[in-house]
């Protein structure tokens, strides 16, 4: 049972890291494309982009914390 817990924790971490990295890549690419089309909008795009990236990163850290608490 202990081995299955470790396997599940590793799998959860991997899936969460992949999802967060994929989401961050898409969000950053969209922001850079938007800034490329309209450079004057960079100031208005920066704050929501950073906030969104921070929230995505937090979603990747939750499984990490849960995995360590369950072990």
OpenMM code with the backbone's topology and positions (N, CA, C; nanometers):
from openmm import Vec3, app, unit

residues = "UNK UNK UNK UNK UNK UNK UNK UNK UNK UNK UNK UNK UNK UNK UNK UNK UNK UNK UNK UNK UNK UNK UNK UNK UNK UNK UNK UNK UNK UNK UNK UNK UNK UNK UNK UNK UNK UNK UNK UNK UNK UNK UNK UNK UNK UNK UNK UNK UNK UNK UNK UNK UNK UNK UNK UNK UNK UNK UNK UNK UNK UNK UNK UNK UNK UNK UNK UNK UNK UNK UNK".split()
positions = [
    Vec3(0.0827, -0.1196, 0.0000),
    Vec3(0.0000, 0.0000, 0.0000),
    Vec3(0.0873, 0.1263, 0.0000),
    Vec3(0.2009, 0.1190, 0.0676),
    Vec3(0.2892, 0.2362, 0.0743),
    Vec3(0.3477, 0.2686, -0.0630),
    Vec3(0.3768, 0.1662, -0.1388),
    Vec3(0.4301, 0.1877, -0.2730),
    Vec3(0.3274, 0.2517, -0.3652),
    Vec3(0.2014, 0.2113, -0.3496),
    Vec3(0.0956, 0.2714, -0.4312),
    Vec3(0.0738, 0.4177, -0.3950),
    Vec3(0.0902, 0.4514, -0.2682),
    Vec3(0.0785, 0.5916, -0.2268),
    Vec3(0.1883, 0.6754, -0.2913),
    Vec3(0.3081, 0.6208, -0.2940),
    Vec3(0.4196, 0.6928, -0.3561),
    Vec3(0.3992, 0.7064, -0.5063),
    Vec3(0.3475, 0.6013, -0.5690),
    Vec3(0.3205, 0.6069, -0.7117),
    Vec3(0.2129, 0.7105, -0.7427),
    Vec3(0.1084, 0.7125, -0.6627),
    Vec3(0.0008, 0.8096, -0.6833),
    Vec3(0.0504, 0.9523, -0.6607),
    Vec3(0.1346, 0.9717, -0.5609),
    Vec3(0.1885, 1.1053, -0.5343),
    Vec3(0.2750, 1.1523, -0.6510),
    Vec3(0.3585, 1.0647, -0.7018),
    Vec3(0.4429, 1.1010, -0.8163),
    Vec3(0.3615, 1.1288, -0.9411),
    Vec3(0.2588, 1.0490, -0.9628),
    Vec3(0.1722, 1.0700, -1.0780),
    Vec3(0.0968, 1.2019, -1.0667),
    Vec3(0.0474, 1.2321, -0.9488),
    Vec3(-0.0241, 1.3589, -0.9275),
    Vec3(0.0680, 1.4776, -0.9499),
    Vec3(0.1902, 1.4685, -0.9012),
    Vec3(0.2857, 1.5774, -0.9217),
    Vec3(0.3180, 1.5961, -1.0697),
    Vec3(0.3364, 1.4855, -1.1393),
    Vec3(0.3688, 1.4940, -1.2815),
    Vec3(0.2557, 1.5538, -1.3635),
    Vec3(0.1337, 1.5109, -1.3378),
    Vec3(0.0191, 1.5636, -1.4112),
    Vec3(-0.0017, 1.7110, -1.3799),
    Vec3(0.0118, 1.7476, -1.2532),
    Vec3(-0.0059, 1.8884, -1.2153),
    Vec3(0.1021, 1.9763, -1.2773),
    Vec3(0.2260, 1.9289, -1.2774),
    Vec3(0.3347, 2.0070, -1.3364),
    Vec3(0.3147, 2.0224, -1.4871),
    Vec3(0.2717, 1.9155, -1.5538),
    Vec3(0.2473, 1.9232, -1.6971),
    Vec3(0.1345, 2.0212, -1.7278),
    Vec3(0.0256, 2.0124, -1.6526),
    Vec3(-0.0881, 2.1016, -1.6760),
    Vec3(-0.0523, 2.2469, -1.6528),
    Vec3(0.0202, 2.2733, -1.5458),
    Vec3(0.0591, 2.4113, -1.5154),
    Vec3(0.1558, 2.4656, -1.6204),
    Vec3(0.2517, 2.3847, -1.6610),
    Vec3(0.3473, 2.4297, -1.7625),
    Vec3(0.2785, 2.4538, -1.8963),
    Vec3(0.1858, 2.3676, -1.9312),
    Vec3(0.1123, 2.3845, -2.0567),
    Vec3(0.0280, 2.5117, -2.0525),
    Vec3(-0.0412, 2.5342, -1.9421),
    Vec3(-0.1233, 2.6541, -1.9280),
    Vec3(-0.0408, 2.7813, -1.9266),
    Vec3(0.0718, 2.7785, -1.8580),
    Vec3(0.1582, 2.8957, -1.8542),
    Vec3(0.2166, 2.9259, -1.9913),
    Vec3(0.2528, 2.8233, -2.0641),
    Vec3(0.3064, 2.8440, -2.1981),
    Vec3(0.2032, 2.9050, -2.2915),
    Vec3(0.0816, 2.8544, -2.2846),
    Vec3(-0.0240, 2.9083, -2.3714),
    Vec3(-0.0593, 3.0516, -2.3331),
    Vec3(-0.0670, 3.0797, -2.2028),
    Vec3(-0.1010, 3.2150, -2.1579),
    Vec3(0.0080, 3.3147, -2.1982),
    Vec3(0.1323, 3.2756, -2.1799),
    Vec3(0.2425, 3.3645, -2.2159),
    Vec3(0.2486, 3.3859, -2.3668),
    Vec3(0.2260, 3.2802, -2.4428),
    Vec3(0.2271, 3.2944, -2.5885),
    Vec3(0.1158, 3.3879, -2.6345),
    Vec3(-0.0014, 3.3750, -2.5753),
    Vec3(-0.1130, 3.4626, -2.6129),
    Vec3(-0.0832, 3.6077, -2.5753),
    Vec3(-0.0235, 3.6277, -2.4591),
    Vec3(0.0105, 3.7639, -2.4170),
    Vec3(0.1157, 3.8250, -2.5082),
    Vec3(0.2164, 3.7480, -2.5448),
    Vec3(0.3213, 3.7997, -2.6325),
    Vec3(0.2661, 3.8287, -2.7723),
    Vec3(0.1753, 3.7457, -2.8193),
    Vec3(0.1131, 3.7713, -2.9489),
    Vec3(0.0293, 3.8986, -2.9440),
    Vec3(-0.0410, 3.9169, -2.8342),
    Vec3(-0.1229, 4.0369, -2.8183),
    Vec3(-0.0364, 4.1625, -2.8118),
    Vec3(0.0726, 4.1555, -2.7393),
    Vec3(0.1647, 4.2699, -2.7302),
    Vec3(0.2299, 4.2950, -2.8661),
    Vec3(0.2593, 4.1875, -2.9395),
    Vec3(0.3180, 4.2039, -3.0724),
    Vec3(0.2239, 4.2745, -3.1688),
    Vec3(0.0956, 4.2472, -3.1545),
    Vec3(-0.0026, 4.3125, -3.2418),
    Vec3(-0.0291, 4.4566, -3.2003),
    Vec3(-0.0256, 4.4820, -3.0695),
    Vec3(-0.0529, 4.6164, -3.0182),
    Vec3(0.0446, 4.6468, -2.9051),
    Vec3(0.1625, 4.6992, -2.9354),
    Vec3(0.2642, 4.7238, -2.8324),
    Vec3(0.2191, 4.8207, -2.7228),
    Vec3(0.1246, 4.9066, -2.7529),
    Vec3(0.0777, 5.0010, -2.6502),
    Vec3(-0.0026, 4.9334, -2.5395),
    Vec3(-0.0456, 4.8111, -2.5614),
    Vec3(-0.1265, 4.7412, -2.4610),
    Vec3(-0.0415, 4.6631, -2.3602),
    Vec3(0.0892, 4.6719, -2.3697),
    Vec3(0.1760, 4.5927, -2.2814),
    Vec3(0.1526, 4.6239, -2.1342),
    Vec3(0.1277, 4.7496, -2.1008),
    Vec3(0.1051, 4.7854, -1.9605),
    Vec3(-0.0227, 4.7232, -1.9055),
    Vec3(-0.1273, 4.7180, -1.9878),
    Vec3(-0.2542, 4.6625, -1.9421),
    Vec3(-0.2536, 4.5108, -1.9395),
    Vec3(-0.1673, 4.4467, -2.0146),
    Vec3(-0.1623, 4.3007, -2.0213),
    Vec3(-0.0731, 4.2427, -1.9123),
    Vec3(0.0269, 4.3161, -1.8689),
    Vec3(0.1283, 4.2623, -1.7781),
    Vec3(0.0699, 4.2159, -1.6450),
    Vec3(-0.0104, 4.2988, -1.5792),
    Vec3(-0.0613, 4.2643, -1.4457),
    Vec3(-0.1522, 4.1419, -1.4483),
    Vec3(-0.2518, 4.1343, -1.5379),
    Vec3(-0.3331, 4.0118, -1.5414),
    Vec3(-0.2528, 3.8877, -1.5795),
    Vec3(-0.1506, 3.9056, -1.6637),
    Vec3(-0.0668, 3.7922, -1.7013),
    Vec3(0.0083, 3.7387, -1.5806),
    Vec3(0.0709, 3.8261, -1.5040),
    Vec3(0.1470, 3.7827, -1.3865),
    Vec3(0.0541, 3.7203, -1.2819),
    Vec3(-0.0630, 3.7788, -1.2627),
    Vec3(-0.1592, 3.7228, -1.1676),
    Vec3(-0.2042, 3.5840, -1.2126),
    Vec3(-0.2336, 3.5684, -1.3403),
    Vec3(-0.2731, 3.4377, -1.3921),
    Vec3(-0.1631, 3.3346, -1.3800),
    Vec3(-0.0403, 3.3740, -1.4091),
    Vec3(0.0724, 3.2809, -1.3956),
    Vec3(0.0931, 3.2398, -1.2506),
    Vec3(0.0759, 3.3334, -1.1576),
    Vec3(0.0907, 3.2996, -1.0160),
    Vec3(-0.0173, 3.2016, -0.9714),
    Vec3(-0.1395, 3.2209, -1.0169),
    Vec3(-0.2469, 3.1290, -0.9802),
    Vec3(-0.2251, 2.9908, -1.0415),
    Vec3(-0.1749, 2.9849, -1.1637),
    Vec3(-0.1443, 2.8553, -1.2251),
    Vec3(-0.0340, 2.7838, -1.1489),
    Vec3(0.0638, 2.8597, -1.1055),
    Vec3(0.1740, 2.7997, -1.0293),
    Vec3(0.1246, 2.7482, -0.8950),
    Vec3(0.0312, 2.8194, -0.8339),
    Vec3(-0.0256, 2.7733, -0.7071),
    Vec3(-0.0991, 2.6415, -0.7266),
    Vec3(-0.1685, 2.6265, -0.8388),
    Vec3(-0.2375, 2.5007, -0.8663),
    Vec3(-0.1395, 2.3857, -0.8838),
    Vec3(-0.0198, 2.4147, -0.9291),
    Vec3(0.0818, 2.3098, -0.9416),
    Vec3(0.1432, 2.2750, -0.8065),
    Vec3(0.1419, 2.3688, -0.7132),
    Vec3(0.2018, 2.3428, -0.5822),
    Vec3(0.1090, 2.2672, -0.4872),
    Vec3(-0.0214, 2.2761, -0.5067),
    Vec3(-0.1150, 2.2057, -0.4184),
    Vec3(-0.0926, 2.0548, -0.4179),
    Vec3(-0.0777, 1.9874, -0.5325),
    Vec3(-0.0502, 1.8427, -0.5268),
    Vec3(0.0824, 1.8104, -0.4596),
    Vec3(0.1787, 1.9003, -0.4733),
    Vec3(0.3085, 1.8784, -0.4086),
    Vec3(0.2919, 1.8766, -0.2569),
    Vec3(0.2174, 1.9722, -0.2047),
    Vec3(0.1932, 1.9790, -0.0602),
    Vec3(0.1131, 1.8573, -0.0152),
    Vec3(0.0088, 1.8239, -0.0890),
    Vec3(-0.0756, 1.7097, -0.0519),
    Vec3(0.0048, 1.5801, -0.0552),
    Vec3(0.0910, 1.5643, -0.1557),
    Vec3(0.1725, 1.4437, -0.1654),
    Vec3(0.2634, 1.4289, -0.0446),
    Vec3(0.3214, 1.5367, 0.0030),
    Vec3(0.4092, 1.5280, 0.1183),
    Vec3(0.3315, 1.5094, 0.2487),
    Vec3(0.2114, 1.5607, 0.2548),
    Vec3(0.1306, 1.5408, 0.3749),
    Vec3(0.0779, 1.3979, 0.3843),
    Vec3(0.0530, 1.3339, 0.2733),
    Vec3(-0.0017, 1.1986, 0.2728),
    Vec3(0.1055, 1.0923, 0.2919),
    Vec3(0.2312, 1.1285, 0.2761),
    Vec3(0.3372, 1.0284, 0.2889),
    Vec3(0.3798, 1.0087, 0.4316),
] * unit.nanometer
topology = app.Topology()
chain = topology.addChain("A")
for resn in residues:
    res = topology.addResidue(resn, chain)
    for name in ("N", "CA", "C"):
        topology.addAtom(name, app.Element.getBySymbol(name[0]), res)
